[in-house]
Amino acid sequence: MRSRLAEIALLLAVAACAAPDRKPSSAIAPPPPSSSSAVKIGKPYEVFGKTYYPKDDPGYDQRGIASWYGPGFHALATANGEQYNQDDITAAHKTLPMPSWVEVENLDNGRKLTVRINDRGPFVEGRIIDLSRKSAQLLGVDKVGLAKVRVRRILAQTPPKTTPKPPQITPEPPPQTPDITPEVTTIALKNPEKPPISSVFIQVAALSDPGRISWLKGFLGAFGPVFTQPTPTGLTRIRLGPYADPAAANAALAQVQSAGYADARIVKP
């Protein structure tokens, strides 16, 4: 009898060793977190003495002025921690979540473009969105610097499941003569000295945000004397110079372009 019991015990032990190792249902890995968890609304913050209150506003629909920013901020960190790429279709907004998507309509030429909000700004009264250089080019804002726009929230928080197609841009109507006062020597200059008539400058950028103007002036100081000039459109031209020697101007231009300012060019005062 004892021998029989020993055999039964041995068979049970062998069967237990041969059983598959099954995990309980509770050990199954949970699904990945929703992409909406990456959305950042942020706490109130202060810039130039004014406090801004970020919020999730699905019905956002505003009209105002658009500006743009480019080379001086390329590859730097955006407000939500991404790396700014001036050739991405993105924009900065003062309060909308990051990321979120808005449709920007250029009211001056009818062009429309969907852009992704991933940064904060612009911090100038009346400006409601700051476009990346690529977004500004597609909307026809890069040359004039500023444009009247309508900004409408079209996607609350969840990014598209598929890669978005290239933006469809409404054909631009026949060009019209811009209502911009031509450059004349009577424009008031921020710098008290008047440049020599025979001198030339390197035109680097035209900006409206005081913070970005200050940063770019400091950055360009390594290349030579920085000269600023306001325009009737509200922009400030940022230039290097003056250069009385064309060879020196061309050498400085090559350095500035190599630093990322491919659109820099030589101009006369």
Short mmCIF file of the C-alpha atoms (twelve columns), coordinates in Angstrom:
data_MODEL
# 
_entry.id   MODEL 
# 
loop_
_atom_site.group_PDB 
_atom_site.id 
_atom_site.type_symbol 
_atom_site.label_atom_id 
_atom_site.label_alt_id 
_atom_site.label_comp_id 
_atom_site.label_asym_id 
_atom_site.label_seq_id 
_atom_site.Cartn_x 
_atom_site.Cartn_y 
_atom_site.Cartn_z 
_atom_site.pdbx_PDB_model_num 
ATOM 1   C CA . MET A 1   0.000   0.000   0.000   1 
ATOM 2   C CA . ARG A 2   2.788   2.365   0.865   1 
ATOM 3   C CA . SER A 3   4.484   1.517   -2.447  1 
ATOM 4   C CA . ARG A 4   1.279   2.382   -4.368  1 
ATOM 5   C CA . LEU A 5   0.947   5.715   -2.583  1 
ATOM 6   C CA . ALA A 6   4.554   6.511   -3.397  1 
ATOM 7   C CA . GLU A 7   3.907   5.787   -7.100  1 
ATOM 8   C CA . ILE A 8   0.857   8.062   -7.152  1 
ATOM 9   C CA . ALA A 9   2.796   10.877  -5.471  1 
ATOM 10  C CA . LEU A 10  5.610   10.491  -8.001  1 
ATOM 11  C CA . LEU A 11  3.157   10.672  -10.966 1 
ATOM 12  C CA . LEU A 12  1.530   13.826  -9.568  1 
ATOM 13  C CA . ALA A 13  4.923   15.470  -9.150  1 
ATOM 14  C CA . VAL A 14  5.903   14.669  -12.753 1 
ATOM 15  C CA . ALA A 15  2.573   15.995  -14.060 1 
ATOM 16  C CA . ALA A 16  3.025   19.250  -12.160 1 
ATOM 17  C CA . CYS A 17  6.483   19.754  -13.665 1 
ATOM 18  C CA . ALA A 18  5.119   19.172  -17.193 1 
ATOM 19  C CA . ALA A 19  2.227   21.717  -16.887 1 
ATOM 20  C CA . PRO A 20  2.663   24.941  -18.990 1 
ATOM 21  C CA . ASP A 21  3.635   28.160  -17.182 1 
ATOM 22  C CA . ARG A 22  0.477   30.358  -17.662 1 
ATOM 23  C CA . LYS A 23  0.276   33.915  -16.472 1 
ATOM 24  C CA . PRO A 24  -2.935  35.125  -14.844 1 
ATOM 25  C CA . SER A 25  -5.103  37.412  -16.973 1 
ATOM 26  C CA . SER A 26  -4.227  40.315  -14.705 1 
ATOM 27  C CA . ALA A 27  -0.600  40.084  -15.900 1 
ATOM 28  C CA . ILE A 28  -1.481  41.051  -19.513 1 
ATOM 29  C CA . ALA A 29  0.255   44.331  -20.452 1 
ATOM 30  C CA . PRO A 30  -2.135  47.316  -20.445 1 
ATOM 31  C CA . PRO A 31  -2.684  49.271  -23.682 1 
ATOM 32  C CA . PRO A 32  -0.317  52.203  -24.329 1 
ATOM 33  C CA . PRO A 33  -1.389  55.556  -22.865 1 
ATOM 34  C CA . SER A 34  -3.458  57.890  -25.005 1 
ATOM 35  C CA . SER A 35  -1.511  60.427  -27.052 1 
ATOM 36  C CA . SER A 36  -3.530  63.152  -25.358 1 
ATOM 37  C CA . SER A 37  -1.379  62.609  -22.260 1 
ATOM 38  C CA . ALA A 38  1.390   64.555  -24.028 1 
ATOM 39  C CA . VAL A 39  -0.763  67.662  -24.317 1 
ATOM 40  C CA . LYS A 40  0.505   70.569  -22.228 1 
ATOM 41  C CA . ILE A 41  -1.721  73.436  -21.156 1 
ATOM 42  C CA . GLY A 42  0.633   74.929  -18.599 1 
ATOM 43  C CA . LYS A 43  0.379   77.299  -15.656 1 
ATOM 44  C CA . PRO A 44  -0.059  81.085  -15.859 1 
ATOM 45  C CA . TYR A 45  3.164   82.873  -16.787 1 
ATOM 46  C CA . GLU A 46  4.373   86.451  -17.052 1 
ATOM 47  C CA . VAL A 47  6.216   88.163  -19.936 1 
ATOM 48  C CA . PHE A 48  7.061   91.887  -20.058 1 
ATOM 49  C CA . GLY A 49  4.896   92.475  -16.982 1 
ATOM 50  C CA . LYS A 50  1.758   90.855  -18.437 1 
ATOM 51  C CA . THR A 51  0.321   87.562  -17.161 1 
ATOM 52  C CA . TYR A 52  -1.034  84.976  -19.619 1 
ATOM 53  C CA . TYR A 53  -3.421  82.157  -18.658 1 
ATOM 54  C CA . PRO A 54  -3.164  79.029  -20.880 1 
ATOM 55  C CA . LYS A 55  -6.415  77.108  -21.304 1 
ATOM 56  C CA . ASP A 56  -8.069  74.452  -23.440 1 
ATOM 57  C CA . ASP A 57  -10.422 76.438  -25.699 1 
ATOM 58  C CA . PRO A 58  -11.941 74.141  -28.388 1 
ATOM 59  C CA . GLY A 59  -14.030 77.014  -29.784 1 
ATOM 60  C CA . TYR A 60  -11.120 79.447  -30.242 1 
ATOM 61  C CA . ASP A 61  -11.740 81.680  -33.273 1 
ATOM 62  C CA . GLN A 62  -9.959  85.039  -33.379 1 
ATOM 63  C CA . ARG A 63  -8.792  87.652  -35.868 1 
ATOM 64  C CA . GLY A 64  -5.623  89.639  -35.494 1 
ATOM 65  C CA . ILE A 65  -2.079  90.018  -36.772 1 
ATOM 66  C CA . ALA A 66  0.306   87.159  -37.571 1 
ATOM 67  C CA . SER A 67  4.090   87.489  -37.458 1 
ATOM 68  C CA . TRP A 68  6.811   84.858  -37.937 1 
ATOM 69  C CA . TYR A 69  10.152  83.779  -36.510 1 
ATOM 70  C CA . GLY A 70  12.981  81.815  -38.068 1 
ATOM 71  C CA . PRO A 71  16.772  81.431  -38.139 1 
ATOM 72  C CA . GLY A 72  17.591  83.028  -34.799 1 
ATOM 73  C CA . PHE A 73  15.536  80.352  -32.996 1 
ATOM 74  C CA . HIS A 74  16.190  77.343  -35.249 1 
ATOM 75  C CA . ALA A 75  17.134  74.209  -33.228 1 
ATOM 76  C CA . LEU A 76  16.404  75.914  -29.886 1 
ATOM 77  C CA . ALA A 77  13.881  74.462  -27.419 1 
ATOM 78  C CA . THR A 78  10.215  75.430  -27.755 1 
ATOM 79  C CA . ALA A 79  7.932   76.059  -24.777 1 
ATOM 80  C CA . ASN A 80  6.777   72.416  -24.721 1 
ATOM 81  C CA . GLY A 81  10.326  71.031  -24.850 1 
ATOM 82  C CA . GLU A 82  10.513  70.193  -28.545 1 
ATOM 83  C CA . GLN A 83  13.309  71.374  -30.819 1 
ATOM 84  C CA . TYR A 84  12.181  74.282  -32.977 1 
ATOM 85  C CA . ASN A 85  12.514  73.618  -36.701 1 
ATOM 86  C CA . GLN A 86  11.863  76.669  -38.850 1 
ATOM 87  C CA . ASP A 87  11.007  74.367  -41.782 1 
ATOM 88  C CA . ASP A 88  8.179   72.573  -39.925 1 
ATOM 89  C CA . ILE A 89  4.580   73.734  -40.252 1 
ATOM 90  C CA . THR A 90  4.214   74.994  -36.680 1 
ATOM 91  C CA . ALA A 91  3.412   78.182  -34.790 1 
ATOM 92  C CA . ALA A 92  3.512   79.832  -31.380 1 
ATOM 93  C CA . HIS A 93  0.414   80.919  -29.465 1 
ATOM 94  C CA . LYS A 94  0.098   82.578  -26.061 1 
ATOM 95  C CA . THR A 95  -2.577  80.346  -24.456 1 
ATOM 96  C CA . LEU A 96  -3.705  77.350  -26.570 1 
ATOM 97  C CA . PRO A 97  -2.599  73.832  -25.508 1 
ATOM 98  C CA . MET A 98  0.602   72.356  -26.894 1 
ATOM 99  C CA . PRO A 99  0.203   70.594  -29.190 1 
ATOM 100 C CA . SER A 100 -3.046  71.713  -30.747 1 
ATOM 101 C CA . TRP A 101 -4.029  72.468  -34.325 1 
ATOM 102 C CA . VAL A 102 -5.427  75.659  -35.806 1 
ATOM 103 C CA . GLU A 103 -6.422  76.803  -39.264 1 
ATOM 104 C CA . VAL A 104 -4.748  80.086  -40.153 1 
ATOM 105 C CA . GLU A 105 -6.353  82.127  -42.932 1 
ATOM 106 C CA . ASN A 106 -4.414  85.023  -44.422 1 
ATOM 107 C CA . LEU A 107 -7.163  87.618  -44.845 1 
ATOM 108 C CA . ASP A 108 -4.945  89.642  -47.206 1 
ATOM 109 C CA . ASN A 109 -4.651  86.919  -49.875 1 
ATOM 110 C CA . GLY A 110 -7.158  84.184  -48.943 1 
ATOM 111 C CA . ARG A 111 -4.594  81.443  -48.295 1 
ATOM 112 C CA . LYS A 112 -5.363  78.858  -45.578 1 
ATOM 113 C CA . LEU A 113 -3.066  76.486  -43.723 1 
ATOM 114 C CA . THR A 114 -3.381  74.064  -40.797 1 
ATOM 115 C CA . VAL A 115 -0.498  74.507  -38.356 1 
ATOM 116 C CA . ARG A 116 0.546   72.800  -35.125 1 
ATOM 117 C CA . ILE A 117 0.970   74.888  -31.960 1 
ATOM 118 C CA . ASN A 118 4.140   73.907  -30.085 1 
ATOM 119 C CA . ASP A 119 5.497   77.183  -28.663 1 
ATOM 120 C CA . ARG A 120 4.507   80.364  -26.807 1 
ATOM 121 C CA . GLY A 121 4.320   83.875  -28.286 1 
ATOM 122 C CA . PRO A 122 4.162   86.404  -29.848 1 
ATOM 123 C CA . PHE A 123 4.333   88.852  -26.936 1 
ATOM 124 C CA . VAL A 124 3.360   92.003  -28.821 1 
ATOM 125 C CA . GLU A 125 -0.023  93.690  -28.439 1 
ATOM 126 C CA . GLY A 126 -2.331  92.804  -31.325 1 
ATOM 127 C CA . ARG A 127 -0.305  89.798  -32.530 1 
ATOM 128 C CA . ILE A 128 -2.237  86.538  -32.073 1 
ATOM 129 C CA . ILE A 129 0.080   83.952  -33.658 1 
ATOM 130 C CA . ASP A 130 3.769   83.623  -34.517 1 
ATOM 131 C CA . LEU A 131 4.334   81.358  -37.532 1 
ATOM 132 C CA . SER A 132 7.370   79.251  -38.314 1 
ATOM 133 C CA . ARG A 133 9.273   80.365  -41.401 1 
ATOM 134 C CA . LYS A 134 7.802   77.511  -43.490 1 
ATOM 135 C CA . SER A 135 4.249   78.342  -42.379 1 
ATOM 136 C CA . ALA A 136 4.853   82.012  -43.191 1 
ATOM 137 C CA . GLN A 137 6.137   81.115  -46.658 1 
ATOM 138 C CA . LEU A 138 3.103   78.951  -47.447 1 
ATOM 139 C CA . LEU A 139 0.728   81.669  -46.257 1 
ATOM 140 C CA . GLY A 140 2.575   84.476  -48.056 1 
ATOM 141 C CA . VAL A 141 3.587   86.253  -44.842 1 
ATOM 142 C CA . ASP A 142 7.379   85.845  -44.973 1 
ATOM 143 C CA . LYS A 143 8.063   88.733  -47.350 1 
ATOM 144 C CA . VAL A 144 5.746   91.319  -45.799 1 
ATOM 145 C CA . GLY A 145 6.489   90.238  -42.222 1 
ATOM 146 C CA . LEU A 146 2.970   90.814  -40.859 1 
ATOM 147 C CA . ALA A 147 -0.502  89.894  -42.094 1 
ATOM 148 C CA . LYS A 148 -4.125  90.097  -40.975 1 
ATOM 149 C CA . VAL A 149 -5.290  86.565  -40.176 1 
ATOM 150 C CA . ARG A 150 -8.112  84.503  -38.755 1 
ATOM 151 C CA . VAL A 151 -7.012  81.727  -36.373 1 
ATOM 152 C CA . ARG A 152 -9.553  78.953  -35.736 1 
ATOM 153 C CA . ARG A 153 -9.084  75.893  -33.521 1 
ATOM 154 C CA . ILE A 154 -9.881  72.783  -35.553 1 
ATOM 155 C CA . LEU A 155 -8.548  69.912  -33.435 1 
ATOM 156 C CA . ALA A 156 -8.816  69.988  -29.665 1 
ATOM 157 C CA . GLN A 157 -6.065  67.692  -28.437 1 
ATOM 158 C CA . THR A 158 -5.712  64.404  -30.334 1 
ATOM 159 C CA . PRO A 159 -3.270  64.521  -33.274 1 
ATOM 160 C CA . PRO A 160 -4.297  62.999  -36.631 1 
ATOM 161 C CA . LYS A 161 -4.019  59.171  -36.828 1 
ATOM 162 C CA . THR A 162 -2.438  59.379  -40.269 1 
ATOM 163 C CA . THR A 163 0.284   61.575  -41.625 1 
ATOM 164 C CA . PRO A 164 -1.403  64.782  -42.833 1 
ATOM 165 C CA . LYS A 165 -1.312  65.511  -46.522 1 
ATOM 166 C CA . PRO A 166 0.508   68.610  -47.755 1 
ATOM 167 C CA . PRO A 167 -1.669  71.674  -47.115 1 
ATOM 168 C CA . GLN A 168 -3.974  72.755  -49.875 1 
ATOM 169 C CA . ILE A 169 -3.373  76.432  -50.524 1 
ATOM 170 C CA . THR A 170 -5.954  78.593  -52.223 1 
ATOM 171 C CA . PRO A 171 -4.409  80.148  -55.351 1 
ATOM 172 C CA . GLU A 172 -3.259  83.648  -54.700 1 
ATOM 173 C CA . PRO A 173 -5.181  86.361  -56.549 1 
ATOM 174 C CA . PRO A 174 -3.329  88.657  -58.938 1 
ATOM 175 C CA . PRO A 175 -0.682  90.612  -57.026 1 
ATOM 176 C CA . GLN A 176 -1.572  94.074  -55.926 1 
ATOM 177 C CA . THR A 177 0.697   96.954  -55.184 1 
ATOM 178 C CA . PRO A 178 1.388   96.733  -51.417 1 
ATOM 179 C CA . ASP A 179 0.337   99.699  -49.373 1 
ATOM 180 C CA . ILE A 180 3.802   100.210 -47.926 1 
ATOM 181 C CA . THR A 181 5.624   103.511 -47.824 1 
ATOM 182 C CA . PRO A 182 8.876   103.123 -49.770 1 
ATOM 183 C CA . GLU A 183 12.173  103.439 -47.957 1 
ATOM 184 C CA . VAL A 184 13.273  107.046 -47.903 1 
ATOM 185 C CA . THR A 185 15.943  108.896 -46.011 1 
ATOM 186 C CA . THR A 186 13.295  110.692 -43.921 1 
ATOM 187 C CA . ILE A 187 12.454  107.510 -41.930 1 
ATOM 188 C CA . ALA A 188 13.301  108.004 -38.266 1 
ATOM 189 C CA . LEU A 189 16.260  105.875 -37.230 1 
ATOM 190 C CA . LYS A 190 16.826  104.369 -33.804 1 
ATOM 191 C CA . ASN A 191 20.547  105.018 -34.181 1 
ATOM 192 C CA . PRO A 192 21.455  108.719 -33.912 1 
ATOM 193 C CA . GLU A 193 24.278  108.510 -36.465 1 
ATOM 194 C CA . LYS A 194 23.460  108.759 -40.152 1 
ATOM 195 C CA . PRO A 195 25.445  106.295 -42.263 1 
ATOM 196 C CA . PRO A 196 27.664  107.572 -45.065 1 
ATOM 197 C CA . ILE A 197 25.823  107.850 -48.358 1 
ATOM 198 C CA . SER A 198 28.305  105.535 -50.084 1 
ATOM 199 C CA . SER A 199 27.989  102.761 -47.453 1 
ATOM 200 C CA . VAL A 200 26.048  99.498  -47.671 1 
ATOM 201 C CA . PHE A 201 24.394  97.243  -45.099 1 
ATOM 202 C CA . ILE A 202 23.633  93.561  -44.655 1 
ATOM 203 C CA . GLN A 203 19.880  93.111  -44.223 1 
ATOM 204 C CA . VAL A 204 19.444  90.130  -41.865 1 
ATOM 205 C CA . ALA A 205 15.803  90.169  -40.699 1 
ATOM 206 C CA . ALA A 206 12.682  92.250  -40.059 1 
ATOM 207 C CA . LEU A 207 10.944  91.479  -36.739 1 
ATOM 208 C CA . SER A 208 8.200   92.881  -34.528 1 
ATOM 209 C CA . ASP A 209 8.739   91.101  -31.190 1 
ATOM 210 C CA . PRO A 210 10.961  93.224  -28.884 1 
ATOM 211 C CA . GLY A 211 12.321  90.117  -27.166 1 
ATOM 212 C CA . ARG A 212 13.403  88.518  -30.417 1 
ATOM 213 C CA . ILE A 213 14.841  91.790  -31.710 1 
ATOM 214 C CA . SER A 214 16.957  92.095  -28.569 1 
ATOM 215 C CA . TRP A 215 18.161  88.491  -28.837 1 
ATOM 216 C CA . LEU A 216 19.085  88.793  -32.506 1 
ATOM 217 C CA . LYS A 217 20.967  92.050  -31.937 1 
ATOM 218 C CA . GLY A 218 23.064  90.312  -29.312 1 
ATOM 219 C CA . PHE A 219 23.665  87.315  -31.568 1 
ATOM 220 C CA . LEU A 220 24.715  89.433  -34.552 1 
ATOM 221 C CA . GLY A 221 27.102  91.504  -32.471 1 
ATOM 222 C CA . ALA A 222 29.772  88.855  -33.080 1 
ATOM 223 C CA . PHE A 223 29.673  89.629  -36.816 1 
ATOM 224 C CA . GLY A 224 29.971  93.404  -36.646 1 
ATOM 225 C CA . PRO A 225 28.094  96.596  -35.700 1 
ATOM 226 C CA . VAL A 226 24.321  96.114  -35.575 1 
ATOM 227 C CA . PHE A 227 22.045  98.775  -37.065 1 
ATOM 228 C CA . THR A 228 18.241  98.839  -36.486 1 
ATOM 229 C CA . GLN A 229 15.609  100.755 -38.433 1 
ATOM 230 C CA . PRO A 230 11.818  100.913 -37.849 1 
ATOM 231 C CA . THR A 231 9.432   100.646 -40.808 1 
ATOM 232 C CA . PRO A 232 5.927   102.049 -41.393 1 
ATOM 233 C CA . THR A 233 4.495   98.485  -41.132 1 
ATOM 234 C CA . GLY A 234 5.548   98.098  -37.495 1 
ATOM 235 C CA . LEU A 235 8.570   95.889  -38.180 1 
ATOM 236 C CA . THR A 236 12.136  96.681  -37.227 1 
ATOM 237 C CA . ARG A 237 14.851  95.963  -39.760 1 
ATOM 238 C CA . ILE A 238 17.958  94.425  -38.233 1 
ATOM 239 C CA . ARG A 239 21.104  95.080  -40.244 1 
ATOM 240 C CA . LEU A 240 24.874  94.843  -39.984 1 
ATOM 241 C CA . GLY A 241 27.008  97.760  -41.044 1 
ATOM 242 C CA . PRO A 242 27.552  100.173 -42.507 1 
ATOM 243 C CA . TYR A 243 30.353  98.905  -44.748 1 
ATOM 244 C CA . ALA A 244 32.197  101.371 -46.957 1 
ATOM 245 C CA . ASP A 245 34.244  98.539  -48.507 1 
ATOM 246 C CA . PRO A 246 32.187  96.116  -50.704 1 
ATOM 247 C CA . ALA A 247 34.753  93.359  -50.128 1 
ATOM 248 C CA . ALA A 248 34.286  93.608  -46.340 1 
ATOM 249 C CA . ALA A 249 30.509  93.563  -46.768 1 
ATOM 250 C CA . ASN A 250 30.647  90.419  -48.921 1 
ATOM 251 C CA . ALA A 251 32.923  88.678  -46.419 1 
ATOM 252 C CA . ALA A 252 30.568  89.481  -43.542 1 
ATOM 253 C CA . LEU A 253 27.556  88.391  -45.622 1 
ATOM 254 C CA . ALA A 254 29.132  84.967  -46.217 1 
ATOM 255 C CA . GLN A 255 29.642  84.525  -42.471 1 
ATOM 256 C CA . VAL A 256 26.065  85.510  -41.641 1 
ATOM 257 C CA . GLN A 257 24.621  83.176  -44.268 1 
ATOM 258 C CA . SER A 258 26.789  80.327  -42.968 1 
ATOM 259 C CA . ALA A 259 25.327  80.965  -39.502 1 
ATOM 260 C CA . GLY A 260 21.843  80.128  -40.807 1 
ATOM 261 C CA . TYR A 261 20.578  83.410  -42.241 1 
ATOM 262 C CA . ALA A 262 20.386  82.292  -45.862 1 
ATOM 263 C CA . ASP A 263 18.085  85.192  -46.791 1 
ATOM 264 C CA . ALA A 264 20.544  87.871  -45.646 1 
ATOM 265 C CA . ARG A 265 21.505  90.263  -48.418 1 
ATOM 266 C CA . ILE A 266 23.426  93.458  -49.101 1 
ATOM 267 C CA . VAL A 267 21.298  96.621  -49.311 1 
ATOM 268 C CA . LYS A 268 21.886  100.322 -49.603 1 
ATOM 269 C CA . PRO A 269 20.583  102.784 -46.978 1 
# 
